[in-house]
């Protein structure tokens, strides 16, 4: 990861609160919502401005033994 921020797992209610907060009230540049569902599910419906990440079954199996870096999951490197 290129920044000092760490990924944060949140509840659906917390996400709703964040998304309803005006961007000018953020203490940082905002947030990036990573959608870890399969691409076809993401294509059918997703949160506006969320990003689909490559979290397929092979990566899930490999991650059980170690940590997976965001660089491997996010295709758009400008988000890092």
C-alpha positions, 0 to 999 in steps of 0.5 A: 500500500502506498499510503499510511491508511489501512483498509477498514471493514465496516457495517452496512449502516456505517457505510450509509452514514459515510456515503450520506456525509457531504464530501467537504466534511471529510477529514481526508480525501474521502473513502473508496468503497471496494466491492469484493463480489464477483464481477457479474454481480457488481455489473448488475447492481453496485453502490455508486462510485464503488470499485470492483476488486479481483477477489476470486476463489483462488485469491481467497484460498491463498489469503487464508495462509497470508495477507493479500496486498491491495496492489494485487486486488485493485486493477486501477492503481490510481486508487492506491 
